[in-house]
Amino acid sequence: MRPESCTPILIFIVNLTVFVTVKLPAQPTIHLEDHVLFFEKLTDQFRVVLDSSGLSEVVEIDTVAISAKKLVFKFIIPDKANLSSLNRTLDSLTGQAFEAVMFDKAQLLSDLPAQNIRLSFSGKDAVINVESGPKNNGLVTSIKDKMGETSDGIILPLNGLKLNISQISTDRNGSFKEMKKLLTKGLASFFKQKNSSWFQSSNLEVVSDFKPDELVLRVTNAKDIVLKLGHFEYLRMSFRFSVENEQLQLNYTVDGKYGAGILWAPFDQDYYPMSPKYEAELRFFSSETLKTTISNIFSAK
């Protein structure tokens, strides 16, 4: 083939990469067995997450295993009463139950869609399984009591709990649906403008928009947004909408990965969790940069 015949193909590929999309991602068939080496690292990664957040005082991770086309994160807890206490505590702080926070973290670390993940909490008196409901419409919890086993009912305290939570209020009027659409559009524009890559635009996707008061967004191939170290970054943002004192209130958390390679792809072993190594940078981005950006989005006419 003559050299000049390759030119149209190269131009076509470049043109495909330089845009920002806002969409619900398609869910391809995933063969979990093909990524065993990647999944084997998740137990240690999750253990670090629990230790750094202070949650390991009550819950610990046992293992991560493939079972019936799902990746199962197996945790050990004292009993179901302590799991209920964790759910109430985190819901009051973040607007999300503990189970939902752990499910978000599992999705971030595993690069899997919700339907391929199960959380299993084994306590003295029960085994509690948490997975995505039909059509990914929220999480479904099932409890299997252990026959003949009872708990002492002691609720373990959480000392030194460290969570990256931010909050913002606005006088902007509108339904949750309208505000989610406005936020998604505004953040897509923000990441496109801030991305420092000269050849690859960031890609913003709506991961979950099924519950009226919740929105989960994912940003991939965004460079130097949080860390400023020349890495491509993968960010996951979970938002919870509520109304208090006639004002819209938004609670949100931000988590992410950074890549030693060039561009992100699922199950890329060259991408590493930002937390806890870069927890300070994540907190600054969430509580300062992103908070200012969201405020500007909601205040714009």
C-alpha atoms as a printed R data frame, in Angstrom:
    type eleno elety resid chain resno       x       y      z
1   ATOM     1    CA   MET     A     1   0.000   0.000  0.000
2   ATOM     2    CA   ARG     A     2   1.268   3.495 -0.834
3   ATOM     3    CA   PRO     A     3   2.111   5.709  2.183
4   ATOM     4    CA   GLU     A     4  -0.356   8.443  1.152
5   ATOM     5    CA   SER     A     5  -3.258   5.963  1.254
6   ATOM     6    CA   CYS     A     6  -2.967   5.786  5.057
7   ATOM     7    CA   THR     A     7  -3.599   9.502  5.567
8   ATOM     8    CA   PRO     A     8  -7.445   9.476  5.474
9   ATOM     9    CA   ILE     A     9  -7.528   6.677  8.055
10  ATOM    10    CA   LEU     A    10  -5.307   8.593 10.488
11  ATOM    11    CA   ILE     A    11  -7.371  11.749 10.139
12  ATOM    12    CA   PHE     A    12 -10.577   9.803 10.703
13  ATOM    13    CA   ILE     A    13  -9.287   8.316 13.968
14  ATOM    14    CA   VAL     A    14  -8.218  11.698 15.328
15  ATOM    15    CA   ASN     A    15 -11.612  13.210 14.500
16  ATOM    16    CA   LEU     A    16 -13.348  10.493 16.483
17  ATOM    17    CA   THR     A    17 -11.524  11.381 19.712
18  ATOM    18    CA   VAL     A    18 -11.984  15.118 20.041
19  ATOM    19    CA   PHE     A    19 -15.483  15.508 21.448
20  ATOM    20    CA   VAL     A    20 -17.309  15.298 24.742
21  ATOM    21    CA   THR     A    21 -20.261  12.948 25.102
22  ATOM    22    CA   VAL     A    22 -22.965  12.865 27.746
23  ATOM    23    CA   LYS     A    23 -24.776   9.533 27.647
24  ATOM    24    CA   LEU     A    24 -25.679   6.397 29.487
25  ATOM    25    CA   PRO     A    25 -22.880   3.961 28.577
26  ATOM    26    CA   ALA     A    26 -23.710   0.791 26.692
27  ATOM    27    CA   GLN     A    27 -23.220  -2.378 28.694
28  ATOM    28    CA   PRO     A    28 -21.193  -4.927 26.711
29  ATOM    29    CA   THR     A    29 -20.936  -8.572 27.697
30  ATOM    30    CA   ILE     A    30 -18.080  -8.931 30.174
31  ATOM    31    CA   HIS     A    31 -16.276 -12.217 30.752
32  ATOM    32    CA   LEU     A    32 -15.013 -11.822 34.305
33  ATOM    33    CA   GLU     A    33 -12.651 -14.787 34.035
34  ATOM    34    CA   ASP     A    34 -10.610 -12.858 31.449
35  ATOM    35    CA   HIS     A    35  -9.620 -10.283 34.088
36  ATOM    36    CA   VAL     A    36  -8.728 -12.434 37.097
37  ATOM    37    CA   LEU     A    37  -5.295 -10.825 37.559
38  ATOM    38    CA   PHE     A    38  -6.897  -7.385 37.710
39  ATOM    39    CA   PHE     A    39  -9.568  -8.477 40.212
40  ATOM    40    CA   GLU     A    40  -7.046 -10.223 42.470
41  ATOM    41    CA   LYS     A    41  -5.658  -6.816 43.485
42  ATOM    42    CA   LEU     A    42  -9.015  -5.463 44.659
43  ATOM    43    CA   THR     A    43  -8.999  -7.129 48.094
44  ATOM    44    CA   ASP     A    44  -5.887  -5.230 49.151
45  ATOM    45    CA   GLN     A    45  -7.132  -2.010 47.525
46  ATOM    46    CA   PHE     A    46 -10.432  -2.203 49.397
47  ATOM    47    CA   ARG     A    47  -8.611  -2.971 52.659
48  ATOM    48    CA   VAL     A    48  -6.666   0.275 52.252
49  ATOM    49    CA   VAL     A    49  -9.935   2.133 51.613
50  ATOM    50    CA   LEU     A    50 -11.512   0.819 54.817
51  ATOM    51    CA   ASP     A    51  -8.380   1.513 56.873
52  ATOM    52    CA   SER     A    52  -7.917   5.067 55.613
53  ATOM    53    CA   SER     A    53 -11.587   5.992 56.119
54  ATOM    54    CA   GLY     A    54 -11.807   4.586 59.644
55  ATOM    55    CA   LEU     A    55 -14.478   2.046 58.650
56  ATOM    56    CA   SER     A    56 -12.202  -0.930 59.347
57  ATOM    57    CA   GLU     A    57 -13.074  -0.580 63.041
58  ATOM    58    CA   VAL     A    58 -16.442  -2.145 62.227
59  ATOM    59    CA   VAL     A    59 -16.106  -3.877 58.855
60  ATOM    60    CA   GLU     A    60 -13.277  -5.726 57.128
61  ATOM    61    CA   ILE     A    61 -12.950  -7.228 53.675
62  ATOM    62    CA   ASP     A    62 -12.349 -10.957 53.429
63  ATOM    63    CA   THR     A    63 -11.898 -11.561 49.715
64  ATOM    64    CA   VAL     A    64 -13.097 -10.735 46.207
65  ATOM    65    CA   ALA     A    65 -14.279 -13.673 44.126
66  ATOM    66    CA   ILE     A    66 -16.108 -14.469 40.879
67  ATOM    67    CA   SER     A    67 -19.438 -16.216 41.331
68  ATOM    68    CA   ALA     A    68 -22.282 -16.714 38.816
69  ATOM    69    CA   LYS     A    69 -21.200 -13.898 36.474
70  ATOM    70    CA   LYS     A    70 -20.790 -11.465 39.350
71  ATOM    71    CA   LEU     A    71 -17.770 -10.136 41.170
72  ATOM    72    CA   VAL     A    72 -18.536 -10.676 44.849
73  ATOM    73    CA   PHE     A    73 -16.923  -8.438 47.477
74  ATOM    74    CA   LYS     A    74 -17.072 -10.450 50.718
75  ATOM    75    CA   PHE     A    75 -17.005  -8.464 53.969
76  ATOM    76    CA   ILE     A    76 -17.021  -9.475 57.636
77  ATOM    77    CA   ILE     A    77 -19.147  -7.512 60.110
78  ATOM    78    CA   PRO     A    78 -20.119  -8.158 63.748
79  ATOM    79    CA   ASP     A    79 -23.833  -8.557 62.936
80  ATOM    80    CA   LYS     A    80 -26.725  -7.075 60.978
81  ATOM    81    CA   ALA     A    81 -27.392  -4.494 63.717
82  ATOM    82    CA   ASN     A    82 -23.946  -2.971 63.131
83  ATOM    83    CA   LEU     A    83 -24.580  -2.895 59.374
84  ATOM    84    CA   SER     A    84 -27.853  -1.049 59.988
85  ATOM    85    CA   SER     A    85 -25.996   1.401 62.238
86  ATOM    86    CA   LEU     A    86 -23.394   2.011 59.523
87  ATOM    87    CA   ASN     A    87 -26.159   2.671 56.996
88  ATOM    88    CA   ARG     A    88 -27.808   5.246 59.269
89  ATOM    89    CA   THR     A    89 -24.531   6.959 60.156
90  ATOM    90    CA   LEU     A    90 -23.315   7.399 56.582
91  ATOM    91    CA   ASP     A    91 -26.760   8.353 55.309
92  ATOM    92    CA   SER     A    92 -26.856  11.203 57.832
93  ATOM    93    CA   LEU     A    93 -23.408  12.381 56.724
94  ATOM    94    CA   THR     A    94 -23.399  11.777 52.968
95  ATOM    95    CA   GLY     A    95 -27.022  11.283 51.938
96  ATOM    96    CA   GLN     A    96 -26.067   7.711 51.000
97  ATOM    97    CA   ALA     A    97 -26.310   4.553 53.068
98  ATOM    98    CA   PHE     A    98 -23.088   2.706 53.871
99  ATOM    99    CA   GLU     A    99 -24.078  -0.076 51.441
100 ATOM   100    CA   ALA     A   100 -24.446   2.468 48.619
101 ATOM   101    CA   VAL     A   101 -21.095   4.107 49.428
102 ATOM   102    CA   MET     A   102 -19.360   0.706 49.358
103 ATOM   103    CA   PHE     A   103 -21.128  -0.197 46.118
104 ATOM   104    CA   ASP     A   104 -19.867   3.014 44.494
105 ATOM   105    CA   LYS     A   105 -16.342   2.191 45.646
106 ATOM   106    CA   ALA     A   106 -16.629  -1.364 44.309
107 ATOM   107    CA   GLN     A   107 -17.692  -0.019 40.903
108 ATOM   108    CA   LEU     A   108 -14.813   2.446 40.833
109 ATOM   109    CA   LEU     A   109 -12.165  -0.124 41.731
110 ATOM   110    CA   SER     A   110 -13.500  -2.950 39.554
111 ATOM   111    CA   ASP     A   111 -14.462  -0.939 36.439
112 ATOM   112    CA   LEU     A   112 -17.651  -3.032 36.304
113 ATOM   113    CA   PRO     A   113 -21.272  -2.005 35.724
114 ATOM   114    CA   ALA     A   114 -23.660  -2.396 38.641
115 ATOM   115    CA   GLN     A   115 -25.264  -5.610 37.410
116 ATOM   116    CA   ASN     A   116 -21.916  -7.435 37.645
117 ATOM   117    CA   ILE     A   117 -21.298  -6.623 41.328
118 ATOM   118    CA   ARG     A   118 -22.525  -8.092 44.601
119 ATOM   119    CA   LEU     A   119 -21.589  -7.065 48.136
120 ATOM   120    CA   SER     A   120 -21.857  -9.811 50.746
121 ATOM   121    CA   PHE     A   121 -21.662  -8.943 54.457
122 ATOM   122    CA   SER     A   122 -21.264 -11.930 56.777
123 ATOM   123    CA   GLY     A   123 -22.092 -11.359 60.442
124 ATOM   124    CA   LYS     A   124 -22.655 -13.560 63.457
125 ATOM   125    CA   ASP     A   125 -26.429 -13.683 62.950
126 ATOM   126    CA   ALA     A   126 -26.914 -13.186 59.204
127 ATOM   127    CA   VAL     A   127 -25.485 -12.848 55.706
128 ATOM   128    CA   ILE     A   128 -26.605  -9.684 53.922
129 ATOM   129    CA   ASN     A   129 -26.270  -9.466 50.128
130 ATOM   130    CA   VAL     A   130 -26.502  -6.192 48.219
131 ATOM   131    CA   GLU     A   131 -26.755  -5.969 44.439
132 ATOM   132    CA   SER     A   132 -28.303  -3.931 41.662
133 ATOM   133    CA   GLY     A   133 -32.052  -4.244 41.205
134 ATOM   134    CA   PRO     A   134 -33.947  -4.861 37.953
135 ATOM   135    CA   LYS     A   135 -32.821  -2.497 35.184
136 ATOM   136    CA   ASN     A   136 -30.211  -1.098 37.629
137 ATOM   137    CA   ASN     A   137 -33.036   0.728 39.418
138 ATOM   138    CA   GLY     A   138 -31.323   1.121 42.779
139 ATOM   139    CA   LEU     A   139 -29.844  -1.435 45.156
140 ATOM   140    CA   VAL     A   140 -31.645  -4.483 46.530
141 ATOM   141    CA   THR     A   141 -30.723  -5.949 49.927
142 ATOM   142    CA   SER     A   142 -31.493  -9.535 50.939
143 ATOM   143    CA   ILE     A   143 -30.940 -10.944 54.436
144 ATOM   144    CA   LYS     A   144 -30.363 -14.616 55.242
145 ATOM   145    CA   ASP     A   145 -30.542 -15.198 58.970
146 ATOM   146    CA   LYS     A   146 -28.246 -17.852 60.442
147 ATOM   147    CA   MET     A   147 -30.326 -20.459 62.220
148 ATOM   148    CA   GLY     A   148 -29.709 -20.646 65.955
149 ATOM   149    CA   GLU     A   149 -27.361 -17.655 65.995
150 ATOM   150    CA   THR     A   150 -28.042 -14.469 67.925
151 ATOM   151    CA   SER     A   151 -26.063 -11.274 68.330
152 ATOM   152    CA   ASP     A   152 -25.112  -9.484 71.520
153 ATOM   153    CA   GLY     A   153 -26.494  -6.264 70.014
154 ATOM   154    CA   ILE     A   154 -23.429  -4.175 70.824
155 ATOM   155    CA   ILE     A   155 -22.937  -1.374 68.287
156 ATOM   156    CA   LEU     A   156 -19.258  -0.670 67.715
157 ATOM   157    CA   PRO     A   157 -18.352   3.037 67.630
158 ATOM   158    CA   LEU     A   158 -16.757   4.714 64.629
159 ATOM   159    CA   ASN     A   159 -13.807   6.733 65.876
160 ATOM   160    CA   GLY     A   160 -11.926   8.958 63.459
161 ATOM   161    CA   LEU     A   161 -14.282   8.495 60.516
162 ATOM   162    CA   LYS     A   162 -12.803  10.222 57.454
163 ATOM   163    CA   LEU     A   163 -15.049  10.745 54.450
164 ATOM   164    CA   ASN     A   164 -14.623  13.062 51.485
165 ATOM   165    CA   ILE     A   165 -18.042  14.747 51.551
166 ATOM   166    CA   SER     A   166 -18.960  18.156 50.161
167 ATOM   167    CA   GLN     A   167 -22.194  20.128 50.298
168 ATOM   168    CA   ILE     A   168 -23.665  23.101 48.482
169 ATOM   169    CA   SER     A   169 -26.989  24.958 48.636
170 ATOM   170    CA   THR     A   170 -28.599  27.121 45.982
171 ATOM   171    CA   ASP     A   171 -31.668  29.338 45.527
172 ATOM   172    CA   ARG     A   172 -32.014  28.139 41.944
173 ATOM   173    CA   ASN     A   173 -35.536  26.904 41.268
174 ATOM   174    CA   GLY     A   174 -36.256  23.756 39.340
175 ATOM   175    CA   SER     A   175 -37.162  20.103 39.660
176 ATOM   176    CA   PHE     A   176 -34.515  17.535 40.523
177 ATOM   177    CA   LYS     A   177 -34.715  16.324 36.926
178 ATOM   178    CA   GLU     A   178 -34.069  19.828 35.571
179 ATOM   179    CA   MET     A   179 -31.230  20.429 38.013
180 ATOM   180    CA   LYS     A   180 -29.558  17.121 37.175
181 ATOM   181    CA   LYS     A   181 -29.713  17.967 33.461
182 ATOM   182    CA   LEU     A   182 -28.254  21.419 34.128
183 ATOM   183    CA   LEU     A   183 -25.473  19.994 36.311
184 ATOM   184    CA   THR     A   184 -24.543  17.298 33.798
185 ATOM   185    CA   LYS     A   185 -24.342  19.762 30.919
186 ATOM   186    CA   GLY     A   186 -22.354  22.278 32.954
187 ATOM   187    CA   LEU     A   187 -19.819  19.722 34.211
188 ATOM   188    CA   ALA     A   188 -19.319  18.316 30.714
189 ATOM   189    CA   SER     A   189 -18.362  21.818 29.583
190 ATOM   190    CA   PHE     A   190 -16.100  22.327 32.611
191 ATOM   191    CA   PHE     A   191 -14.096  19.139 32.065
192 ATOM   192    CA   LYS     A   192 -13.787  19.832 28.347
193 ATOM   193    CA   GLN     A   193 -12.325  23.285 29.058
194 ATOM   194    CA   LYS     A   194  -9.997  22.208 31.890
195 ATOM   195    CA   ASN     A   195  -8.639  19.090 30.231
196 ATOM   196    CA   SER     A   196  -4.981  19.769 29.325
197 ATOM   197    CA   SER     A   197  -4.562  17.012 26.743
198 ATOM   198    CA   TRP     A   198  -3.960  18.355 23.245
199 ATOM   199    CA   PHE     A   199  -5.147  15.199 21.461
200 ATOM   200    CA   GLN     A   200  -7.875  13.655 23.653
201 ATOM   201    CA   SER     A   201 -11.043  15.246 24.993
202 ATOM   202    CA   SER     A   202 -12.584  14.137 28.260
203 ATOM   203    CA   ASN     A   203 -15.611  11.895 28.183
204 ATOM   204    CA   LEU     A   204 -18.431  12.474 30.684
205 ATOM   205    CA   GLU     A   205 -20.991   9.702 31.145
206 ATOM   206    CA   VAL     A   206 -24.111   9.354 33.242
207 ATOM   207    CA   VAL     A   207 -23.572   6.132 35.196
208 ATOM   208    CA   SER     A   208 -26.842   6.248 37.146
209 ATOM   209    CA   ASP     A   209 -29.868   8.520 36.868
210 ATOM   210    CA   PHE     A   210 -32.676   6.177 37.875
211 ATOM   211    CA   LYS     A   211 -33.529   7.485 41.350
212 ATOM   212    CA   PRO     A   212 -35.123  10.949 41.296
213 ATOM   213    CA   ASP     A   213 -32.774  12.426 43.907
214 ATOM   214    CA   GLU     A   214 -29.503  10.771 42.826
215 ATOM   215    CA   LEU     A   215 -27.027  11.238 40.006
216 ATOM   216    CA   VAL     A   216 -23.727   9.440 39.391
217 ATOM   217    CA   LEU     A   217 -21.321  10.764 36.750
218 ATOM   218    CA   ARG     A   218 -18.074   9.352 35.430
219 ATOM   219    CA   VAL     A   219 -15.329  11.314 33.668
220 ATOM   220    CA   THR     A   220 -12.594   9.492 31.769
221 ATOM   221    CA   ASN     A   221  -9.471  10.668 29.946
222 ATOM   222    CA   ALA     A   222  -9.354  13.990 31.773
223 ATOM   223    CA   LYS     A   223  -5.772  15.169 32.198
224 ATOM   224    CA   ASP     A   224  -4.392  17.216 35.123
225 ATOM   225    CA   ILE     A   225  -7.793  17.960 36.634
226 ATOM   226    CA   VAL     A   226  -7.083  16.834 40.209
227 ATOM   227    CA   LEU     A   227  -3.430  15.851 40.513
228 ATOM   228    CA   LYS     A   228  -1.576  18.179 38.112
229 ATOM   229    CA   LEU     A   229   1.045  15.453 37.595
230 ATOM   230    CA   GLY     A   230   0.662  14.853 33.875
231 ATOM   231    CA   HIS     A   231  -1.565  11.768 34.344
232 ATOM   232    CA   PHE     A   232  -4.853  10.990 32.701
233 ATOM   233    CA   GLU     A   233  -7.567  10.734 35.348
234 ATOM   234    CA   TYR     A   234 -10.792   8.807 35.823
235 ATOM   235    CA   LEU     A   235 -13.241  10.504 38.208
236 ATOM   236    CA   ARG     A   236 -16.509   9.274 39.697
237 ATOM   237    CA   MET     A   237 -18.916  11.784 41.265
238 ATOM   238    CA   SER     A   238 -22.019  10.813 43.245
239 ATOM   239    CA   PHE     A   239 -24.648  13.504 43.900
240 ATOM   240    CA   ARG     A   240 -27.670  13.462 46.219
241 ATOM   241    CA   PHE     A   241 -30.360  16.150 45.878
242 ATOM   242    CA   SER     A   242 -32.656  17.318 48.679
243 ATOM   243    CA   VAL     A   243 -34.628  20.406 49.693
244 ATOM   244    CA   GLU     A   244 -34.050  22.050 53.069
245 ATOM   245    CA   ASN     A   245 -35.495  25.400 54.175
246 ATOM   246    CA   GLU     A   246 -36.817  25.974 50.641
247 ATOM   247    CA   GLN     A   247 -33.309  25.662 49.197
248 ATOM   248    CA   LEU     A   248 -31.912  22.969 46.966
249 ATOM   249    CA   GLN     A   249 -29.152  21.126 48.781
250 ATOM   250    CA   LEU     A   250 -26.586  18.955 47.061
251 ATOM   251    CA   ASN     A   251 -24.394  16.445 48.915
252 ATOM   252    CA   TYR     A   252 -21.686  14.859 46.816
253 ATOM   253    CA   THR     A   253 -18.581  12.706 46.951
254 ATOM   254    CA   VAL     A   254 -15.698  12.461 44.493
255 ATOM   255    CA   ASP     A   255 -13.328   9.554 43.957
256 ATOM   256    CA   GLY     A   256 -10.931   8.658 41.197
257 ATOM   257    CA   LYS     A   257  -8.022   6.869 39.602
258 ATOM   258    CA   TYR     A   258  -4.946   8.104 37.810
259 ATOM   259    CA   GLY     A   259  -3.141   6.411 34.945
260 ATOM   260    CA   ALA     A   260   0.490   5.639 34.367
261 ATOM   261    CA   GLY     A   261  -0.506   4.690 30.828
262 ATOM   262    CA   ILE     A   262  -2.001   6.984 28.216
263 ATOM   263    CA   LEU     A   263  -5.778   6.519 27.990
264 ATOM   264    CA   TRP     A   264  -8.157   4.729 30.341
265 ATOM   265    CA   ALA     A   265  -9.761   1.448 29.425
266 ATOM   266    CA   PRO     A   266 -11.678  -0.973 31.687
267 ATOM   267    CA   PHE     A   267  -9.472  -3.295 33.768
268 ATOM   268    CA   ASP     A   268  -6.344  -1.258 33.028
269 ATOM   269    CA   GLN     A   269  -3.728  -2.328 35.573
270 ATOM   270    CA   ASP     A   270  -1.786   0.888 34.962
271 ATOM   271    CA   TYR     A   271  -4.522   2.921 36.681
272 ATOM   272    CA   TYR     A   272  -4.323   3.325 40.462
273 ATOM   273    CA   PRO     A   273  -6.768   4.649 43.115
274 ATOM   274    CA   MET     A   274  -6.177   8.280 44.083
275 ATOM   275    CA   SER     A   275  -7.249   7.610 47.657
276 ATOM   276    CA   PRO     A   276  -5.577   7.533 50.132
277 ATOM   277    CA   LYS     A   277  -2.274   8.563 48.482
278 ATOM   278    CA   TYR     A   278  -3.741  11.723 46.989
279 ATOM   279    CA   GLU     A   279  -6.584  12.241 49.467
280 ATOM   280    CA   ALA     A   280  -5.599  15.868 50.073
281 ATOM   281    CA   GLU     A   281  -5.764  16.653 46.351
282 ATOM   282    CA   LEU     A   282  -9.146  14.919 46.045
283 ATOM   283    CA   ARG     A   283 -10.517  16.886 48.986
284 ATOM   284    CA   PHE     A   284  -9.302  20.191 47.556
285 ATOM   285    CA   PHE     A   285 -10.815  19.447 44.157
286 ATOM   286    CA   SER     A   286 -14.124  18.412 45.712
287 ATOM   287    CA   SER     A   287 -14.491  21.142 48.339
288 ATOM   288    CA   GLU     A   288 -12.955  24.021 46.365
289 ATOM   289    CA   THR     A   289 -12.684  23.555 42.577
290 ATOM   290    CA   LEU     A   290 -15.800  21.461 41.995
291 ATOM   291    CA   LYS     A   291 -17.865  23.340 44.569
292 ATOM   292    CA   THR     A   292 -17.102  26.672 42.879
293 ATOM   293    CA   THR     A   293 -17.879  25.167 39.478
294 ATOM   294    CA   ILE     A   294 -21.251  23.803 40.634
295 ATOM   295    CA   SER     A   295 -22.116  27.135 42.263
296 ATOM   296    CA   ASN     A   296 -21.369  28.926 38.970
297 ATOM   297    CA   ILE     A   297 -23.477  26.423 37.018
298 ATOM   298    CA   PHE     A   298 -26.494  26.952 39.267
299 ATOM   299    CA   SER     A   299 -26.121  30.734 39.414
300 ATOM   300    CA   ALA     A   300 -25.754  31.232 35.642
301 ATOM   301    CA   LYS     A   301 -28.767  32.783 33.924
